[in-house]
């Protein structure tokens, strides 16, 4: 079988795909308000969790109870601390 010698066509196709992906990326950065939306959302959730953990620790320390003892309404408490 002969070698089809289509390396040039494949090369131009790869350049076209790379150019279109670059154009999509540039448009996304130009039109989107917050390109790091998921990172910012994750950092907010981590901060919220740390604040809830701190509030729970302060509540436990003020009552003198041990943290390891489960209380009946603890799950409801976490929901209302938001």
N, C-alpha and C positions, 0 to 999 in steps of 0.2 A: 504494500500500500504506500502511496505517496504521502509525504509530509505536507499538510495543508498550508503551512506558512501563514497562519492567521495571527501571528504574534502582534502585528501592527494594529489590527482591529481590536484585539484584546487589550492592548495598551491604551488605546484611545477610550475604550469602554471604561477601564479602570479610572482614567482621569476624569471622565464625565461623572461617574458615580461619586468620586471623591469631591468633585466640585459641587455637586448637588447637596451632598451631606454637609459640606462647609457652609453653603448658602442657607440651609435649614438651620444650622447652629447659629449663624449670625442673625438671622431673622428672629429666632427664639430669644436671643439675648437682647435684641433691640426692642421687641414688642412686649416681652413678659416683664411684669413689675418686679418679681422676686424669683430669680433663677435658682436660688437655694431654698426653695419653699420647704422641702422635706427636712433639710438639715435644721432650719429654723424651728419647725414644728417639733422635731425630736428634742432640741435643746430646751424649748419651752416646757415640754412634758417632763424632762429630767429635772428641771428647776422646780416645777410644781411638785414632783414626787419628793424631792429633797426638803421642800418647805413642809409638806404634809408629815414627813418622817420627823422633822424637827419639832413640829407642833405636838405630835403624838408623844415624843420623848419628853417634852416639857410637861405635858399633862400627866404622864406616868410619874415623872420625878416629883411633881407637886403633890400627888396623892400617896406616894411612897410605895406603890405596888410594883411588883416585878414585871418586866416586859414580857417574859415568857409565859405568863399565865393568861390563857385565852378567856375573854369575857364574852358573854352572850350577845351583846349589841355592838361588838367591835367592827363588823363589816358595815353596819349602818352608819357608824361613826365616821368611817373613812369616806363614805359617800357624801355626808353632810359637811365635811371639812373642806370640800372644794370651794 
